[in-house]
Amino acid sequence: MVDKDLLSIQETRALVRAARAAQPSLEQAGQERVDALVDAIAGVGAEMAEELGKMAAEETGFGKWKDKTQKNILATEKLAAYFKEMKTVGIVSEDVEKRIVEIAMPMGVIAGLIPSTNPTSTTLYKAIIALKSANAIVFSPHPGAVACITATVDMIKRVLKAMGLPEDLVGVISVPTMEGTDELMKISDMILATGGAAMVKAAYSSGTPALGVGPGNVPVFIERSADVDVAVQKVLASKTFDNGTICASEQAIVTEACIADRVKASLVAQGGYFLEGDKLDRVKRVMERPNGAMNPAIVGRSAADIAKIAGIEVPAGTTMLLCEEEGVGPKFPFSKEKLTALLGFYTVNDWQEACELCYKLLENGGMGHSMGIHSNNETVIREFALKKPVSRFLVNTPTTQGAVGITTNLSPSFTLGCGTVGGSATSENVGPQHLFNIRRMAYGLDDAAAVPARSADTVDAQAVTHMIMDQLKKMSTVSGG
C-alpha cells in the first residue's frame, strides 16, 4: 500500500520532469505557432465554456454556472484577443537608436495553484498565459474541484496533440495533497498562486519565485453626486456575479448620511434585505468558523441558500443580505471578506470620513487589492485614488467585472496582484508578460569614450563634490578631528 502523500509527491515529480522535457519544443516552435496554439485553445475553451461552467458549479457547489460560463469565455476568447499582438517568443523588441535588442526567455515550468471558487476559468487563464510565453505548466487542483479542473486540462491536451505539440506541456496532479503541492512549488520555476492567504504565503515561502495574490476586502463608496439607482444596480450585479466568488467583489458599501436612506431604499427595491435582531444573529453564527475564518458552507451561495442554512426566512426575490455594521475588525464579521451574498453597510457624514473608513476596511484584510467608487465628482474621485492603498481603483463600474477586465480595459486576469502593500510581487493583473525573462543584447557605442561637452549653465557635479569635501576637511580641522 502506497501512502497518498508519497503517491502525490511521486506523481508531481513525474509531471514536472515530463513538462520540463516538453517545454523546449514550444520555445522552438516560434511566435506564430505559439499564437496559433493559444487561439486554438481559446476557441475550443469558448465552445466548452458552458459545459465546463456547469461541471464546476455542480462539483464545488459554488456560484452560478451561467456566470462561470462567462468567466470561462473571459479566460479564453477575451484573454487571447487582448494579448494577441504581444510578442513573447524570441526577439520581442529592438531599439535601433539605443542599439538594444530584447529577447524573451521562458521561465520553464510554471506551477499553477487552482482554487475551488473559480476552477475552470483560472485553469484556462493560467494555461493560456503560460503557453503564450512558451512555458509548460503543471496544475495543483483544489481537492474539491479535481474533476472539472482535470476535464479542462484534458481539453487543452487534446488541442496540443492536434497541433502536433507534446501533451506534457500541460499536466495536472490527480492525487492532490498538501505534500504534492509543496513539492510542485519547490521543483517548478515559477509559481502562480491563486487562493487563500495561507496558500499564497506558502508559495512565497517555498524558495521558488512566485506571483501570488492576497484576499480582497473590497469597499465601495457611493458618494452623494452618484446616480444612486445605477450605482446600486452595479454593486448588486457585481456582488451576485457567481455569488460573490471573485475576490474583487464588493464586501461593504459606504455611503453618506445625506443619501443613505435613498441608497437603502434602492437596495431593498433591487433585492437587498437588511438583517436585524435574531435573523442577524443567526446569520452571523453561520458566517465564520470558531477561529474567525470564512465558513466554506456559505461561500458562493445565494441569499436564499444562506437564509436556509441560518434557519431564517427572507422575502421572496431576495438576492443580497445586508447588515448595518457598527465597526471594523475581528468582532464585526460584516467588515471582513465574504465570498458570498453578504454585504456590510456603513453610513458616514462626508467623503472625508468615508475615505478614512474605507482605509480601515482595506486594513482589515484587503490591502493592495481593489476598491470601488460611484461618483460624478472628479475631485473626490481623484482624492480617493491618490490615497487608497489598492492596485485597482474602479470608478462607476462593478468591482468584480471591472477588476478582471470585463467592464474595463484592464487586462483579463484571474490573478490580481496586490503590490508589496498587499504582500504581492506585482500590483498588475498578471498576464503572459510576467512569465518570461528578458535577455538584453546591448551594442557598444562608437563614441562612448568621448567626454561630453558642458555648457556654462550645466551644473558641474564633480566640482560640487570637491567643494563639499573641502568644507568637510575644514570642519574636521576646526573640531580637532
C-alpha positions as CSV (number, residue, x, y, z in Angstrom):
1,M,0.0,0.0,0.0
2,V,1.4,3.4,-1.0
3,D,0.7,6.4,1.2
4,K,-1.4,9.1,-0.5
5,D,1.2,11.8,0.2
6,L,4.0,9.8,-1.3
7,L,2.0,8.9,-4.3
8,S,1.2,12.6,-4.8
9,I,4.8,13.7,-4.5
10,Q,5.9,11.0,-7.0
11,E,3.3,11.9,-9.5
12,T,4.2,15.6,-9.1
13,R,7.9,14.9,-9.8
14,A,7.0,12.8,-12.9
15,L,4.7,15.6,-14.2
16,V,7.3,18.3,-13.8
17,R,10.0,16.1,-15.4
18,A,7.8,15.5,-18.4
19,A,6.8,19.2,-18.6
20,R,10.5,20.2,-18.4
21,A,11.4,17.8,-21.3
22,A,8.5,19.1,-23.4
23,Q,8.9,22.9,-22.8
24,P,11.8,23.5,-25.3
25,S,9.6,22.3,-28.2
26,L,7.2,25.1,-27.6
27,E,10.0,27.7,-27.4
28,Q,11.5,26.4,-30.6
29,A,8.1,26.4,-32.3
30,G,8.3,30.2,-32.7
31,Q,5.8,33.1,-32.1
32,E,3.5,32.3,-35.0
33,R,2.9,28.7,-33.9
34,V,2.6,29.6,-30.3
35,D,-0.1,32.2,-31.2
36,A,-1.9,29.6,-33.2
37,L,-1.9,27.2,-30.3
38,V,-3.3,29.9,-28.0
39,D,-6.0,30.8,-30.5
40,A,-7.0,27.1,-30.8
41,I,-7.2,26.6,-27.0
42,A,-9.2,29.8,-26.7
43,G,-11.6,28.6,-29.5
44,V,-12.2,25.2,-28.0
45,G,-12.4,26.6,-24.5
46,A,-15.0,29.1,-25.5
47,E,-17.0,26.3,-27.2
48,M,-16.8,24.3,-24.0
49,A,-17.4,27.2,-21.7
50,E,-20.9,26.3,-20.7
51,E,-20.1,22.6,-20.2
52,L,-17.1,23.4,-18.0
53,G,-19.1,26.0,-16.1
54,K,-21.8,23.5,-15.3
55,M,-19.2,21.0,-14.2
56,A,-17.5,23.5,-11.9
57,A,-20.8,24.6,-10.3
58,E,-22.0,21.0,-9.8
59,E,-18.8,19.7,-8.4
60,T,-18.0,22.6,-6.0
61,G,-21.4,23.8,-5.1
62,F,-20.2,27.3,-5.5
63,G,-21.7,30.1,-7.7
64,K,-23.8,30.0,-10.8
65,W,-23.0,28.0,-13.9
66,K,-24.1,30.8,-16.2
67,D,-21.6,33.2,-14.6
68,K,-18.9,30.6,-14.6
69,T,-19.6,30.2,-18.3
70,Q,-18.9,34.0,-18.7
71,K,-15.7,33.7,-16.7
72,N,-14.6,30.8,-19.0
73,I,-15.2,33.0,-22.0
74,L,-13.2,35.8,-20.4
75,A,-10.4,33.4,-19.7
76,T,-10.3,32.2,-23.4
77,E,-11.6,34.3,-26.2
78,K,-11.2,37.7,-24.5
79,L,-7.8,36.9,-22.9
80,A,-6.4,35.6,-26.2
81,A,-7.7,38.6,-28.1
82,Y,-6.2,41.0,-25.5
83,F,-2.7,39.6,-25.8
84,K,-2.9,38.6,-29.5
85,E,-0.3,41.2,-30.7
86,M,2.1,40.7,-27.7
87,K,5.5,39.3,-28.7
88,T,6.5,36.6,-26.2
89,V,8.9,34.4,-28.1
90,G,12.4,35.2,-29.5
91,I,13.1,38.9,-30.2
92,V,10.3,40.9,-28.7
93,S,11.7,44.4,-29.3
94,E,14.6,46.3,-30.9
95,D,15.6,49.8,-30.2
96,V,17.7,50.9,-33.2
97,E,18.6,54.2,-31.7
98,K,19.8,52.9,-28.4
99,R,21.1,49.7,-30.0
100,I,19.4,47.4,-27.6
101,V,17.6,44.1,-28.6
102,E,15.3,42.4,-26.1
103,I,14.9,38.6,-26.3
104,A,12.2,36.7,-24.4
105,M,13.3,33.7,-22.3
106,P,10.6,31.4,-20.9
107,M,10.8,30.6,-17.2
108,G,10.4,26.9,-17.8
109,V,7.8,25.0,-15.8
110,I,5.0,27.0,-14.1
111,A,3.2,25.7,-11.0
112,G,-0.5,26.6,-11.3
113,L,-2.3,26.5,-8.0
114,I,-6.1,26.5,-8.6
115,P,-8.9,27.4,-6.2
116,S,-12.3,25.8,-6.0
117,T,-14.1,29.1,-6.3
118,N,-13.0,29.7,-9.9
119,P,-11.6,26.4,-11.0
120,T,-12.1,26.0,-14.8
121,S,-11.7,29.7,-15.6
122,T,-8.5,30.0,-13.6
123,T,-7.1,26.8,-15.2
124,L,-7.9,28.1,-18.7
125,Y,-6.4,31.5,-17.9
126,K,-3.2,30.2,-16.4
127,A,-2.7,27.7,-19.2
128,I,-3.1,30.3,-21.9
129,I,-0.7,32.9,-20.3
130,A,1.9,30.2,-19.6
131,L,1.8,28.7,-23.1
132,K,1.6,32.1,-24.7
133,S,5.0,32.8,-23.1
134,A,6.4,29.4,-24.2
135,N,6.3,27.8,-20.8
136,A,5.0,24.4,-19.6
137,I,2.6,24.4,-16.7
138,V,1.6,21.8,-14.1
139,F,-1.6,22.3,-12.1
140,S,-2.3,21.6,-8.4
141,P,-6.1,21.5,-8.2
142,H,-8.1,22.2,-5.1
143,P,-9.3,18.8,-3.8
144,G,-12.9,20.0,-4.1
145,A,-12.6,20.7,-7.9
146,V,-10.4,17.9,-9.2
147,A,-12.8,16.6,-11.8
148,C,-13.6,19.9,-13.5
149,I,-10.0,21.1,-13.5
150,T,-8.9,17.7,-14.9
151,A,-11.5,17.9,-17.7
152,T,-10.2,21.4,-18.5
153,V,-6.6,20.1,-18.7
154,D,-7.7,17.2,-20.8
155,M,-9.3,19.5,-23.3
156,I,-6.1,21.5,-23.6
157,K,-4.1,18.3,-24.1
158,R,-6.3,17.4,-27.0
159,V,-5.6,20.7,-28.6
160,L,-1.8,20.3,-28.1
161,K,-2.0,16.8,-29.7
162,A,-4.0,18.2,-32.6
163,M,-1.4,20.9,-33.1
164,G,1.5,18.4,-33.1
165,L,2.9,19.6,-29.8
166,P,3.7,17.5,-26.7
167,E,0.7,16.9,-24.4
168,D,3.1,17.0,-21.4
169,L,3.3,20.8,-21.8
170,V,0.3,20.8,-19.5
171,G,-0.2,18.5,-16.6
172,V,-2.5,18.1,-13.5
173,I,-1.9,16.3,-10.2
174,S,-4.6,13.6,-10.0
175,V,-3.9,12.9,-6.3
176,P,-3.8,16.4,-4.8
177,T,-2.3,16.7,-1.3
178,M,-0.5,19.4,0.6
179,E,2.7,17.4,0.3
180,G,2.3,17.2,-3.5
181,T,1.6,20.9,-3.8
182,D,4.6,21.7,-1.7
183,E,6.8,19.5,-3.9
184,L,5.4,21.2,-7.0
185,M,6.2,24.6,-5.6
186,K,9.8,23.6,-4.8
187,I,10.7,22.0,-8.1
188,S,8.9,24.3,-10.5
189,D,10.5,27.5,-11.9
190,M,7.7,30.0,-11.1
191,I,4.5,29.7,-9.0
192,L,1.2,31.3,-10.0
193,A,-0.7,31.2,-6.7
194,T,-4.4,32.0,-6.5
195,G,-6.2,31.1,-3.3
196,G,-6.3,31.7,0.4
197,A,-3.8,33.8,2.3
198,A,-2.1,30.7,3.8
199,M,-1.5,29.1,0.4
200,V,-0.2,32.4,-1.0
201,K,2.2,32.7,1.9
202,A,3.4,29.1,1.4
203,A,4.1,30.0,-2.2
204,Y,6.2,32.9,-1.3
205,S,8.0,30.9,1.4
206,S,8.8,28.0,-1.0
207,G,12.1,29.3,-2.2
208,T,10.7,29.4,-5.8
209,P,9.8,32.8,-7.4
210,A,6.1,33.3,-7.1
211,L,3.3,35.6,-8.1
212,G,0.5,35.4,-5.6
213,V,-2.5,37.5,-4.6
214,G,-3.9,38.2,-1.2
215,P,-7.6,38.5,0.0
216,G,-9.8,41.3,-1.3
217,N,-11.8,43.0,1.3
218,V,-13.2,45.5,-1.2
219,P,-15.1,48.6,0.0
220,V,-17.3,50.6,-2.4
221,F,-18.1,54.3,-1.7
222,I,-21.4,55.6,-3.1
223,E,-20.8,59.4,-3.0
224,R,-23.6,62.0,-2.9
225,S,-23.2,63.0,-6.6
226,A,-23.7,59.4,-7.8
227,D,-26.8,58.2,-9.6
228,V,-28.0,56.1,-6.7
229,D,-30.1,53.6,-8.5
230,V,-27.5,52.9,-11.1
231,A,-24.8,52.6,-8.5
232,V,-26.8,50.1,-6.5
233,Q,-27.6,48.1,-9.6
234,K,-23.9,47.9,-10.5
235,V,-23.0,46.9,-6.9
236,L,-25.6,44.1,-6.8
237,A,-24.7,42.9,-10.3
238,S,-21.1,42.6,-9.2
239,K,-21.7,41.0,-5.8
240,T,-24.2,38.5,-7.1
241,F,-22.0,37.6,-10.1
242,D,-21.2,33.9,-9.5
243,N,-22.5,34.5,-6.0
244,G,-19.5,36.7,-5.0
245,T,-16.8,34.1,-5.5
246,I,-14.4,36.5,-7.2
247,C,-12.1,38.2,-4.6
248,A,-12.7,41.6,-6.3
249,S,-16.4,41.6,-5.4
250,E,-17.7,44.4,-3.1
251,Q,-17.6,43.5,0.6
252,A,-19.0,46.7,2.2
253,I,-21.0,49.7,1.0
254,V,-20.0,53.0,2.4
255,T,-22.3,56.0,1.8
256,E,-23.0,59.5,3.1
257,A,-25.8,60.3,5.6
258,C,-27.4,62.7,3.2
259,I,-28.2,59.9,0.7
260,A,-28.2,56.9,3.0
261,D,-32.0,56.4,3.0
262,R,-32.1,56.6,-0.8
263,V,-29.3,54.0,-1.1
264,K,-31.1,51.7,1.4
265,A,-34.4,52.1,-0.4
266,S,-32.8,51.3,-3.7
267,L,-31.0,48.3,-2.3
268,V,-34.3,46.9,-0.9
269,A,-36.1,47.7,-4.2
270,Q,-33.5,45.8,-6.1
271,G,-33.4,42.6,-4.0
272,G,-31.5,43.6,-0.9
273,Y,-32.7,42.6,2.6
274,F,-31.3,44.2,5.8
275,L,-30.9,41.7,8.6
276,E,-31.8,42.7,12.1
277,G,-32.3,41.2,15.6
278,D,-32.4,37.4,15.8
279,K,-32.1,37.0,12.0
280,L,-28.9,38.9,12.0
281,D,-27.6,36.9,15.0
282,R,-28.4,33.6,13.2
283,V,-26.6,34.6,10.0
284,K,-23.6,35.8,12.0
285,R,-23.4,32.4,13.7
286,V,-23.0,30.6,10.3
287,M,-20.7,33.2,8.7
288,E,-17.5,32.1,10.3
289,R,-15.7,29.2,11.9
290,P,-14.7,29.5,15.6
291,N,-11.2,30.8,14.5
292,G,-12.8,33.7,12.6
293,A,-12.2,32.2,9.1
294,M,-14.9,32.1,6.5
295,N,-17.3,29.2,6.7
296,P,-17.0,27.2,3.5
297,A,-20.6,26.1,3.8
298,I,-21.8,29.6,2.8
299,V,-19.1,30.5,0.2
300,G,-20.5,31.1,-3.2
301,R,-24.1,30.6,-2.0
302,S,-27.2,32.6,-2.9
303,A,-29.0,34.7,-0.3
304,A,-31.8,32.1,-0.2
305,D,-29.2,29.3,0.5
306,I,-27.6,31.3,3.3
307,A,-31.1,32.0,4.8
308,K,-31.9,28.3,4.8
309,I,-28.5,27.4,6.4
310,A,-29.1,30.0,9.1
311,G,-32.7,28.9,9.6
312,I,-34.4,32.2,8.8
313,E,-37.0,33.4,6.4
314,V,-36.4,36.3,3.9
315,P,-38.7,37.8,1.3
316,A,-39.1,36.1,-2.0
317,G,-36.8,37.5,-4.6
318,T,-34.1,38.4,-2.1
319,T,-30.7,38.4,-3.8
320,M,-28.5,40.0,-1.1
321,L,-28.3,40.0,2.7
322,L,-27.0,43.2,4.3
323,C,-26.1,44.3,7.8
324,E,-25.7,47.9,9.0
325,E,-22.3,47.1,10.6
326,E,-21.2,49.2,13.6
327,G,-17.4,48.8,13.4
328,V,-14.4,47.3,11.7
329,G,-12.3,44.4,13.0
330,P,-12.4,40.8,14.1
331,K,-15.6,41.3,16.2
332,F,-17.5,42.7,13.2
333,P,-18.0,39.9,10.7
334,F,-19.6,42.0,8.0
335,S,-16.4,44.2,7.9
336,K,-14.5,41.2,6.5
337,E,-14.2,39.5,3.2
338,K,-17.3,37.5,2.4
339,L,-17.2,35.5,-0.8
340,T,-21.0,35.1,-0.9
341,A,-24.2,37.0,-0.9
342,L,-23.5,39.1,2.2
343,L,-22.7,42.8,2.3
344,G,-21.8,45.2,5.1
345,F,-23.3,48.7,5.1
346,Y,-21.9,51.9,6.6
347,T,-23.1,55.4,6.9
348,V,-20.7,58.4,7.2
349,N,-21.1,62.2,7.3
350,D,-19.0,63.1,4.4
351,W,-16.4,61.9,1.8
352,Q,-13.5,62.7,4.2
353,E,-14.9,60.3,6.8
354,A,-15.7,57.8,4.0
355,C,-12.0,58.0,3.0
356,E,-10.9,57.1,6.5
357,L,-13.4,54.3,6.9
358,C,-12.5,52.7,3.5
359,Y,-8.9,52.7,4.6
360,K,-9.8,50.9,7.8
361,L,-11.8,48.3,5.8
362,L,-8.8,47.7,3.5
363,E,-6.5,47.3,6.5
364,N,-9.0,44.6,7.7
365,G,-7.8,42.1,5.1
366,G,-7.8,43.9,1.7
367,M,-4.6,45.9,1.5
368,G,-3.4,46.4,-2.0
369,H,-6.3,44.7,-3.8
370,S,-9.2,46.8,-5.1
371,M,-11.8,49.5,-4.2
372,G,-14.8,50.9,-6.0
373,I,-16.4,54.4,-6.1
374,H,-19.6,55.6,-7.6
375,S,-19.4,59.4,-8.1
376,N,-19.7,62.2,-10.6
377,N,-17.4,64.4,-8.6
378,E,-14.0,64.1,-10.2
379,T,-12.2,65.9,-7.3
380,V,-13.5,63.4,-4.8
381,I,-12.6,60.5,-7.2
382,R,-9.1,61.7,-7.6
383,E,-8.6,62.3,-3.8
384,F,-9.6,58.7,-3.2
385,A,-7.5,57.3,-6.0
386,L,-4.4,59.2,-4.6
387,K,-4.8,58.0,-1.1
388,K,-6.1,54.4,-1.2
389,P,-3.6,51.5,-0.9
390,V,-5.1,49.5,-3.7
391,S,-3.9,48.3,-7.1
392,R,-7.2,48.7,-8.9
393,F,-9.4,51.7,-8.2
394,L,-12.6,51.2,-10.1
395,V,-14.8,54.1,-11.0
396,N,-18.5,53.8,-11.7
397,T,-18.3,50.1,-12.6
398,P,-18.9,46.8,-10.8
399,T,-15.7,46.0,-9.0
400,T,-15.9,42.3,-9.9
401,Q,-16.3,42.7,-13.6
402,G,-14.1,45.8,-13.6
403,A,-11.1,44.3,-11.9
404,V,-11.0,41.2,-14.1
405,G,-11.4,43.2,-17.3
406,I,-15.0,42.6,-18.3
407,T,-16.3,46.2,-17.9
408,T,-12.9,48.0,-18.1
409,N,-9.9,48.0,-20.3
410,L,-7.8,46.3,-17.6
411,S,-6.2,43.1,-18.9
412,P,-8.3,40.0,-18.4
413,S,-7.0,38.1,-15.4
414,F,-7.8,35.8,-12.5
415,T,-4.6,36.6,-10.7
416,L,-4.9,40.2,-9.4
417,G,-1.7,41.4,-8.0
418,C,-1.9,43.4,-4.7
419,G,1.6,45.0,-4.8
420,T,4.0,45.0,-1.9
421,V,1.5,46.6,0.4
422,G,-0.6,43.5,0.0
423,G,2.3,41.1,0.1
424,S,2.4,40.5,-3.7
425,A,5.4,40.8,-6.1
426,T,3.3,42.8,-8.6
427,S,0.4,45.2,-8.5
428,E,-0.7,44.3,-12.0
429,N,-3.3,42.0,-13.4
430,V,-1.0,39.1,-14.2
431,G,-0.5,38.2,-17.8
432,P,2.0,36.5,-20.1
433,Q,4.4,39.4,-19.8
434,H,5.1,38.3,-16.2
435,L,6.1,34.7,-17.2
436,F,9.2,35.3,-19.3
437,N,12.6,36.9,-18.6
438,I,14.2,39.4,-20.9
439,R,17.7,39.0,-22.2
440,R,19.0,42.4,-23.3
441,M,21.6,42.5,-26.1
442,A,23.3,45.8,-26.0
443,Y,25.8,47.0,-28.6
444,G,28.7,49.2,-27.7
445,L,28.5,52.9,-28.6
446,D,31.2,54.2,-31.1
447,D,31.7,57.4,-29.1
448,A,31.3,56.0,-25.6
449,A,34.8,57.2,-24.7
450,A,34.2,60.7,-25.8
451,V,33.9,63.3,-23.0
452,P,30.6,65.2,-23.4
453,A,30.8,69.0,-23.7
454,R,29.4,71.0,-20.8
455,S,27.6,74.3,-21.3
456,A,28.2,77.2,-18.9
457,D,24.7,76.5,-17.4
458,T,25.4,72.9,-16.7
459,V,26.0,72.0,-13.0
460,D,29.4,70.5,-12.6
461,A,28.8,67.6,-10.3
462,Q,32.5,66.9,-9.9
463,A,33.2,70.5,-8.8
464,V,30.4,70.4,-6.3
465,T,31.8,67.2,-4.9
466,H,35.2,68.7,-4.5
467,M,33.8,71.8,-2.8
468,I,31.8,69.7,-0.3
469,M,34.9,67.6,0.5
470,D,37.0,70.7,1.1
471,Q,34.3,72.0,3.5
472,L,34.2,68.8,5.4
473,K,38.0,68.8,5.8
474,K,37.9,72.4,7.1
475,M,35.2,71.4,9.6
476,S,37.3,68.4,10.7
477,T,40.3,70.6,11.3
478,V,38.3,73.2,13.3
479,S,36.8,70.5,15.6
480,G,40.3,68.9,16.1
481,G,39.3,65.6,14.4
